[in-house]
Amino acid sequence: MKTVAVMTMAFLPATFLAALFALPALEWAKPVVVKMDGFVLYWITTIILTVTVFVVWGMITQRNWLIDKVRHRWPRGSLEID
C-alpha cells in the first residue's frame, strides 16, 4: 500500500497539471495568459508541486522524529525570557 501511495504522489501532480493546462477556457495561445512557453511552465510547476507533496508527506510521516529533535535541541524552559 505504501508503494502505491508513493507512486500516486509522484504522478498525481503531473496528471492534475496536465488536465489543468488542457482546459480550453484558459486560451494558452494568447500572449497575455503566460509569458513563457507553456511546456516549460508545465514542467516547472510540476516539479515544484511534486517536491512540495513529498516534503509535506515526509514531515507528516516523520513528525515524531522531528518533535524529538526539536525537544532535544531546545529543552523545555530553555527559551523562557527573564
GROMACS elastic network, one bead per residue, 0.5 to 0.9 nm:
[ bonds ]
;  ai    aj funct       b0    kb
    1     4     6  0.51573   500
    1     5     6  0.62347   500
    1     6     6  0.87017   500
    2     5     6  0.50281   500
    2     6     6  0.61643   500
    2     7     6  0.85942   500
    3     6     6  0.51385   500
    3     7     6  0.61459   500
    3     8     6  0.85001   500
    4     7     6  0.51653   500
    4     8     6  0.60909   500
    4     9     6  0.86398   500
    5     8     6  0.50351   500
    5     9     6  0.62057   500
    5    10     6  0.86650   500
    6     9     6  0.50563   500
    6    10     6  0.62431   500
    6    11     6  0.88406   500
    6    54     6  0.85747   500
    7    10     6  0.50217   500
    7    11     6  0.63293   500
    7    12     6  0.83654   500
    8    11     6  0.53432   500
    8    12     6  0.55513   500
    8    13     6  0.87642   500
    9    12     6  0.55459   500
    9    13     6  0.71661   500
    9    50     6  0.72399   500
    9    53     6  0.68353   500
    9    54     6  0.72168   500
    9    57     6  0.89733   500
   10    13     6  0.70539   500
   10    14     6  0.79386   500
   10    50     6  0.63011   500
   10    51     6  0.87521   500
   10    53     6  0.83420   500
   10    54     6  0.80354   500
   11    14     6  0.55243   500
   11    15     6  0.62529   500
   11    16     6  0.87443   500
   11    50     6  0.80295   500
   12    15     6  0.50347   500
   12    16     6  0.60295   500
   12    17     6  0.85664   500
   12    50     6  0.82383   500
   13    16     6  0.51257   500
   13    17     6  0.61514   500
   13    18     6  0.85203   500
   13    45     6  0.89542   500
   13    46     6  0.61248   500
   13    47     6  0.84817   500
   13    49     6  0.63086   500
   13    50     6  0.58936   500
   13    53     6  0.83276   500
   14    17     6  0.52258   500
   14    18     6  0.60502   500
   14    19     6  0.86418   500
   14    42     6  0.83211   500
   14    43     6  0.82815   500
   14    45     6  0.86965   500
   14    46     6  0.53753   500
   14    47     6  0.81701   500
   14    49     6  0.83762   500
   14    50     6  0.77032   500
   15    18     6  0.51221   500
   15    19     6  0.63127   500
   15    20     6  0.86320   500
   15    46     6  0.89428   500
   16    19     6  0.52587   500
   16    20     6  0.62009   500
   16    21     6  0.87156   500
   16    46     6  0.89900   500
   17    21     6  0.59908   500
   17    22     6  0.84269   500
   17    42     6  0.70339   500
   17    45     6  0.80092   500
   17    46     6  0.68551   500
   18    21     6  0.52068   500
   18    22     6  0.61853   500
   18    42     6  0.75847   500
   18    46     6  0.89909   500
   19    22     6  0.51188   500
   19    23     6  0.67242   500
   20    23     6  0.55908   500
   20    26     6  0.88413   500
   21    24     6  0.82701   500
   21    26     6  0.76889   500
   21    28     6  0.80641   500
   21    38     6  0.82192   500
   21    42     6  0.77236   500
   22    25     6  0.88175   500
   22    26     6  0.82916   500
   22    28     6  0.89623   500
   23    26     6  0.60114   500
   23    27     6  0.79555   500
   24    27     6  0.58563   500
   24    28     6  0.81165   500
   25    28     6  0.86454   500
   26    29     6  0.87455   500
   26    33     6  0.75607   500
   27    30     6  0.61261   500
   27    33     6  0.73873   500
   28    31     6  0.74758   500
   28    32     6  0.85450   500
   28    33     6  0.61802   500
   28    34     6  0.71374   500
   28    38     6  0.74225   500
   29    32     6  0.87481   500
   29    33     6  0.80047   500
   29    34     6  0.88485   500
   30    33     6  0.60365   500
   30    34     6  0.78100   500
   31    34     6  0.59375   500
   31    35     6  0.62253   500
   31    36     6  0.87326   500
   32    35     6  0.70005   500
   34    37     6  0.75170   500
   34    38     6  0.73880   500
   34    41     6  0.85412   500
   35    38     6  0.85810   500
   36    39     6  0.84922   500
   36    40     6  0.70851   500
   36    41     6  0.66868   500
   37    40     6  0.54511   500
   37    41     6  0.63313   500
   37    42     6  0.87001   500
   38    42     6  0.60156   500
   38    43     6  0.87442   500
   39    42     6  0.50578   500
   39    43     6  0.64432   500
   39    44     6  0.87391   500
   40    43     6  0.53027   500
   40    44     6  0.61843   500
   40    45     6  0.86377   500
   41    44     6  0.52107   500
   41    45     6  0.61409   500
   41    46     6  0.83883   500
   42    45     6  0.54313   500
   42    46     6  0.59554   500
   42    47     6  0.85910   500
   43    47     6  0.60073   500
   43    48     6  0.84797   500
   44    47     6  0.53991   500
   44    48     6  0.62496   500
   44    49     6  0.85900   500
   45    48     6  0.51614   500
   45    49     6  0.59535   500
   45    50     6  0.84234   500
   46    49     6  0.51890   500
   46    50     6  0.59778   500
   46    51     6  0.85203   500
   47    50     6  0.51593   500
   47    51     6  0.61015   500
   47    52     6  0.84782   500
   48    51     6  0.52905   500
   48    52     6  0.61191   500
   48    53     6  0.86889   500
   49    52     6  0.50217   500
   49    53     6  0.61815   500
   49    54     6  0.87498   500
   50    53     6  0.51158   500
   50    54     6  0.63676   500
   50    55     6  0.86831   500
   51    54     6  0.51863   500
   51    55     6  0.61206   500
   51    56     6  0.86254   500
   52    55     6  0.51078   500
   52    56     6  0.61361   500
   52    57     6  0.84575   500
   53    56     6  0.53174   500
   53    57     6  0.60842   500
   53    58     6  0.85651   500
   54    58     6  0.59843   500
   54    59     6  0.85379   500
   55    58     6  0.50450   500
   55    59     6  0.61516   500
   55    60     6  0.86080   500
   56    59     6  0.50949   500
   56    60     6  0.61521   500
   56    61     6  0.86029   500
   57    60     6  0.51673   500
   57    61     6  0.60975   500
   57    62     6  0.83923   500
   58    61     6  0.52397   500
   58    62     6  0.58378   500
   58    63     6  0.80954   500
   59    62     6  0.52097   500
   59    63     6  0.55348   500
   59    66     6  0.77422   500
   60    63     6  0.52554   500
   60    64     6  0.86546   500
   61    64     6  0.79494   500
   61    65     6  0.89465   500
   62    65     6  0.53897   500
   62    66     6  0.63075   500
   62    67     6  0.87472   500
   63    67     6  0.60055   500
   63    68     6  0.85098   500
   64    67     6  0.50942   500
   64    68     6  0.61537   500
   64    69     6  0.86130   500
   65    68     6  0.51495   500
   65    69     6  0.62224   500
   65    70     6  0.87250   500
   66    69     6  0.50977   500
   66    70     6  0.62455   500
   66    71     6  0.86328   500
   67    70     6  0.51478   500
   67    71     6  0.61195   500
   67    72     6  0.85370   500
   68    71     6  0.51120   500
   68    72     6  0.60437   500
   68    73     6  0.85287   500
   69    72     6  0.51321   500
   69    73     6  0.60945   500
   69    74     6  0.85524   500
   70    73     6  0.51132   500
   70    74     6  0.60072   500
   70    75     6  0.80351   500
   71    74     6  0.52093   500
   71    75     6  0.52265   500
   71    76     6  0.70625   500
   72    75     6  0.57057   500
   72    76     6  0.89278   500
   74    77     6  0.81570   500
   74    78     6  0.61937   500
   74    79     6  0.72073   500
   75    78     6  0.56874   500
   75    79     6  0.80888   500
   76    79     6  0.74370   500
   76    80     6  0.87685   500
   77    80     6  0.55515   500
   78    81     6  0.85333   500
